[in-house]
Amino acid sequence: MPVYAVTGASGHLGRFAIEQLLARGVPPSDVVAVVRSRGKAASLAGRGVQVGEADYSRPQTLGAALAGVDRLLLVSSSELGQLAAQHTNVIAAAKAAGVSRILYTSMLNAGDSTSPLAGEHRDTERVLREAGVPYTLLRNGYYTEVYTDPLGQYLQAGEILGAAGDGKIAAATRPDYAAAAAALLQHDGGNRAYELGGPAFGLPQLAQVISEVTGTKVTYRDLPAGEYAGAPQQSGLDEATARFMAALDASIARGDLETSSQDLARLPGRPVTLLSEVVRAAYDLLKVRSRTAVIGLIGAGNIGGTVARLAIDAGYNVVLSNTRGPATLTDLTRQLGPHARATTPPLTQQSTTADAAL
Ligand SMILES: NC(=O)c1ccc[n+]([C@@H]2O[C@H](COP(=O)([O-])OP(=O)(O)OC[C@H]3O[C@@H](n4cnc5c(N)ncnc54)[C@H](OP(=O)(O)O)[C@@H]3O)[C@@H](O)[C@H]2O)c1
């Protein structure tokens, strides 16, 4: 049986890809979750998945993590500006370790996209082609979640601001892309690129679906790119980020995020999740997210962290508390992300009850 490795396994897409491999019947012992620090894969390790510890920027860590791996899903890094150099390290280490196929999560239409994000993916694709290891390019479109995560903000403002014009976005959910990745990991195809995207929608249509699903009227307001770059600054974005976001929308307006490919539905053999379903799920989560779970911990250990992760995934904000004080929970809250914080009062009867209830 081949051994599969998935990098970025502490992130959203990597986690889903591992779940999909397991759901397809791959034994956990034949899967390696590659993470920057072992603790981030504690729950996967508890289910029998192997864990490899590696950082794309530290080549010396990559060889050991990829030893014995047959097929590698290289999930693109989230550290913009460093992608090509980091991915080159991973590809070189995979080749040296004798990996027989590398699948890389690239970007839709990377070959000729004008998106400011495309260059690093194009460079990685070139390195992969030249490495001489069989490869598969998963050119993923945008995640639908990118457009539903700010749902609360849209509902509050009653509008979506953008500079995407009539541009269409062939988005799909992370689980959709992960299902295609898992199918292709088990597939012996020739070296090729798959353009992966779902049914395309424009931002006016997004506003319409949100209005229908939530019953709150939301409209789309299209702005010239320069004006749009100024608008989010009011809500705290620095100028460079605001200009970058405007450039991303300008690329959508030019049609970079469209595709006629049906590969995303065909590969895993299941329909791509509908936009209305993703909006509905985000709306349900938003209603739950107004609730907070208080979790009492003993120390800052893995069990409490796993409970907190489950609570966050179920839509709660979590407040962590232990007898040693919030300073001892800094690493854990950082790992858990923006929906977790530590609180000053020590463990109380109330938090113990909340923990038990979860
Ligand atoms: N298609 C889209 O709309 C879209 C949107 C956003 C991002 N992306 C791309 O798709 C990728 C996966 O998406 P996602 O939602 O799963 O992102 P994510 O949740 O941010 O996960 C990124 C993963 O990459 C890992 N990583 C980052 N830098 C690393 C390094 N130097 N060495 C080893 N691992 C590193 C992170 O590890 P840590 O947990 O240690 O940080 C994390 O596991 C992103 O990284 C980005 O390239 C696509």
The ligand as an SDF file (V2000), in Angstrom:
LIG
                    3D

 48 52  0  0  0  0  0  0  0  0999 V2000
   -8.0990   29.1870   -2.9370 N   0  0  0  0  0  0  0  0  0  0  0  0
   -8.2410   30.1560   -2.0270 C   0  0  0  0  0  0  0  0  0  0  0  0
   -9.2460   30.8930   -1.9810 O   0  0  0  0  0  0  0  0  0  0  0  0
   -7.1890   30.3320   -1.0080 C   0  0  0  0  0  0  0  0  0  0  0  0
   -7.4030   31.2100    0.0430 C   0  0  0  0  0  0  0  0  0  0  0  0
   -6.4090   31.3190    1.0100 C   0  0  0  0  0  0  0  0  0  0  0  0
   -5.2530   30.5600    0.8880 C   0  0  0  0  0  0  0  0  0  0  0  0
   -5.0910   29.7180   -0.1510 N   0  0  0  0  0  0  0  0  0  0  0  0
   -3.8760   28.8700   -0.3250 C   0  0  0  0  0  0  0  0  0  0  0  0
   -4.2410   27.5390    0.0120 O   0  0  0  0  0  0  0  0  0  0  0  0
   -3.4160   27.0510    1.0900 C   0  0  0  0  0  0  0  0  0  0  0  0
   -4.2130   26.1290    1.9770 C   0  0  0  0  0  0  0  0  0  0  0  0
   -5.3830   26.7990    2.4290 O   0  0  0  0  0  0  0  0  0  0  0  0
   -5.8640   26.6460    3.9420 P   0  0  0  0  0  0  0  0  0  0  0  0
   -7.1910   27.2640    4.0120 O   0  0  0  0  0  0  0  0  0  0  0  0
   -5.6530   25.2560    4.4110 O   0  0  0  0  0  0  0  0  0  0  0  0
   -4.7950   27.5990    4.6670 O   0  0  0  0  0  0  0  0  0  0  0  0
   -4.4160   27.5900    6.2270 P   0  0  0  0  0  0  0  0  0  0  0  0
   -5.5410   27.0520    7.0280 O   0  0  0  0  0  0  0  0  0  0  0  0
   -3.8720   28.9300    6.5130 O   0  0  0  0  0  0  0  0  0  0  0  0
   -3.2190   26.5250    6.3000 O   0  0  0  0  0  0  0  0  0  0  0  0
   -1.9440   26.8020    5.8150 C   0  0  0  0  0  0  0  0  0  0  0  0
   -1.0550   25.6400    6.2280 C   0  0  0  0  0  0  0  0  0  0  0  0
    0.2430   25.8660    5.6960 O   0  0  0  0  0  0  0  0  0  0  0  0
    1.1780   25.6240    6.7500 C   0  0  0  0  0  0  0  0  0  0  0  0
    2.3990   26.3810    6.5510 N   0  0  0  0  0  0  0  0  0  0  0  0
    2.5200   27.7190    6.3390 C   0  0  0  0  0  0  0  0  0  0  0  0
    3.8090   28.0480    6.2590 N   0  0  0  0  0  0  0  0  0  0  0  0
    4.5150   26.8840    6.4480 C   0  0  0  0  0  0  0  0  0  0  0  0
    5.8800   26.5720    6.4980 C   0  0  0  0  0  0  0  0  0  0  0  0
    6.8370   27.5230    6.3750 N   0  0  0  0  0  0  0  0  0  0  0  0
    6.2450   25.2870    6.6990 N   0  0  0  0  0  0  0  0  0  0  0  0
    5.3230   24.3210    6.8440 C   0  0  0  0  0  0  0  0  0  0  0  0
    3.9900   24.5550    6.8110 N   0  0  0  0  0  0  0  0  0  0  0  0
    3.6050   25.8280    6.6270 C   0  0  0  0  0  0  0  0  0  0  0  0
    0.4550   26.1130    7.9960 C   0  0  0  0  0  0  0  0  0  0  0  0
    1.0920   25.6100    9.1410 O   0  0  0  0  0  0  0  0  0  0  0  0
    0.9060   26.3270   10.5890 P   0  0  0  0  0  0  0  0  0  0  0  0
   -0.3810   25.7670   11.1650 O   0  0  0  0  0  0  0  0  0  0  0  0
    2.1000   25.8910   11.3340 O   0  0  0  0  0  0  0  0  0  0  0  0
    0.8320   27.8090   10.3650 O   0  0  0  0  0  0  0  0  0  0  0  0
   -0.9240   25.5180    7.7470 C   0  0  0  0  0  0  0  0  0  0  0  0
   -0.9430   24.1590    8.0790 O   0  0  0  0  0  0  0  0  0  0  0  0
   -2.9310   28.3420    1.7680 C   0  0  0  0  0  0  0  0  0  0  0  0
   -1.7460   28.1010    2.4860 O   0  0  0  0  0  0  0  0  0  0  0  0
   -2.7440   29.2840    0.6010 C   0  0  0  0  0  0  0  0  0  0  0  0
   -1.5300   29.0270   -0.0950 O   0  0  0  0  0  0  0  0  0  0  0  0
   -6.0380   29.5740   -1.0950 C   0  0  0  0  0  0  0  0  0  0  0  0
  1  2  1  0
  2  3  2  0
  2  4  1  0
  4  5  1  0
  4 48  2  0
  5  6  2  0
  6  7  1  0
  7  8  2  0
  8  9  1  0
  8 48  1  0
  9 10  1  0
  9 46  1  0
 10 11  1  0
 11 12  1  0
 11 44  1  0
 12 13  1  0
 13 14  1  0
 14 15  2  0
 14 16  1  0
 14 17  1  0
 17 18  1  0
 18 19  2  0
 18 20  1  0
 18 21  1  0
 21 22  1  0
 22 23  1  0
 23 24  1  0
 23 42  1  0
 24 25  1  0
 25 26  1  0
 25 36  1  0
 26 27  1  0
 26 35  1  0
 27 28  2  0
 28 29  1  0
 29 30  1  0
 29 35  2  0
 30 31  1  0
 30 32  2  0
 32 33  1  0
 33 34  2  0
 34 35  1  0
 36 37  1  0
 36 42  1  0
 37 38  1  0
 38 39  2  0
 38 40  1  0
 38 41  1  0
 42 43  1  0
 44 45  1  0
 44 46  1  0
 46 47  1  0
M  CHG  2   8   1  16  -1
M  END
$$$$
